[in-house]
Amino acid sequence: MAQRTYSKPSASELRSRLGSLEYEVTQHDATEPPFRNKYWDNHHAGLYVDIASGEPLFASTDKFDSGTGWPSFSKPVDASNVVEKSDVSHGMRRVEVRSKHGDSHLGHVFEDGPRPTGLRYCINSASLRFIPLAQLEAEGYGEYRALFGDGKATHQEVVSHDNACAVPAQGEAPGCEATIEEAILAGGCFWGMEDIIGKIPGVIETEVGYAGGSTPKPTYEQVRTGRTGHAESIRVLFDPKKLKFEDLLNDFFFRMHDPTTQNQQGNDRGSQYRSAIFVTSEAQREAAERAKAKAFSRWHKPIVTEIVDAGPFTVAEDYHQKYLDKHPGGYTCHFLRD
């Protein structure tokens, strides 16, 4: 069998193939939010490859729970596909890891991992594509099957969380810090919210979905009944250096919908259309409380917006994504008030 070769796709191909978050991470060295990414708690057996070039990088057999919220591995599946570079950005001295052929930014490697390697490869989910064990041959990676033994789901080892990212030394900054922030907002029909928020400078990526309820992985047909507890919501990934969370709330969220109406926006009625901010950190909660107080001075009525901790976010069906881009002139009750 001829040896497979890998290379970096052209700039235009990368733009068309990668999502906005994947592009920012792999091409602009960004770091996704911890715990709220695709693979940090993936326990299935399989191979992780470079999302851009396809070159094999890590195996589920070497994945462990580091407590950081990012996928962590003790070694690469093929060391020749991972290169190291000195990184002195963000006021820290670290060792960056990139894919050799795709030149994608993957993350960083630290010398505080489990035995026998003592290494912790702290990797962005957005840099990876996961190939389940059952699909290795079909995807052209059959030569790696022997790594997975009987092929059962991987038991992800839990090791000490005393590492530079989860528990930094006193007086030191964490070794891993997200450069991209996540906001989850609800304020009526998510079509109109996404249409406005997606155009804000500093916003990297948006997707609409469902949050705040108890039904696991709800569908639109379930949410529309108003019995799941979920609200139509939008997940926003943004660059906090270009757009502050509090400014997103003050300048856009509290202007684009009416936060004084309980379970209603325009013609849409029901708890699935409530106003809510699902916060992902204590800093976000404090900013949300300030913004809510400020909104009262604009609306001169009690603000009914809920401020609650973010739970799971379920991405909505494809036909809801970027709906007003696909259907210009479609229904919306959202606009920016003066």
Steps between C-alpha positions, in 0.01 A plus 500: 500500500639838401583728789245777541627856468367813668529869417356834598196595288497830312377813677174498302439133579564558869249786500234288331558177696556626854249662727582846636615364837710228338662757273580739788657223707701323231605801293509785752616305810185569703393292800141379534305514830564211742234241589264631231674349200446191288742238629612584853281222641481271198546143623459311173779294349657646191759719337538878512635658181582853389172657390677676214751249363369170635835387638469265803578674828364327811322180604222460754719246679732785607224743600450586869296731720732784599233719661578782257192474276705436187582165337820375661734230375818346638666458160438536126405193300782590257759737644620591150165671433529741796757778518588724792563874498593745773206725591551817704158654431258611773784572740590132539771269376343182365556234236249516218415188300403512132430236239805443282334481159190715554682758717183526709521642851399216731573625852791463742699226670590507870728286714237426766321204347459139615759226481673359307550805274444770763352713223163669459402604150227759558318514166214701350202293389463743211834381360386139489274266310407181680478177304316224691665161508233345276576752225880476491516279190235698313687823573837357395651454847469122531870464585425655844237245605754289689541784752153444641506138613148359532350827378285571804430857608800664658511531877635850532756495780454763769835625625600765750363839400800669657631643173593843364162550334256364758693602814771755419771575753427781743551836332517352150245521221347175372710338230191471279258787458222534246537786253144448378200555727155344482165668563161327502203731470123461464262774393223367280520333161863413439485581128496876556752489783755319285442735209604799713767347724678321217588836343656657811876569468690263725249217467673190363218250475133459585267205510143478620365235730328420826608570859368529851276195520499146633426294189830356370584575137160651417364547149318804369171310503549431870613852591214669316251336738639708786523190720874429488613804698736592217515841336587572140855627543811607317855392577748775421875453479685829503840660545492680838781729385269636231162464671441501875223279636344795680501706179332212316222519757471879527539594136319211337319242715296742710424712192402228255213353700254616765629371835191623686253249354465169679525198269422703189670676210280647228250239389691219669365387837616233740786429738714395202504868400608636839785744555804338660876524535669166563832592661814287471704669778467716806644793302220459246241490778628827646503664156148373431369642827650840418358495149156399627502789746602737222222369275240619748605860434434444128168319528364662820324174587603198703744280306389134504820357348619192686869472587584134560797266468547354154423132468513284188436675170336290229562620147177546305417329174693610190204681344494742794866598465555839327131485413464862388808468280326212325161674501548879469188680609393210722330548835677692773392722787851618583652839430734736681315768699652843550 
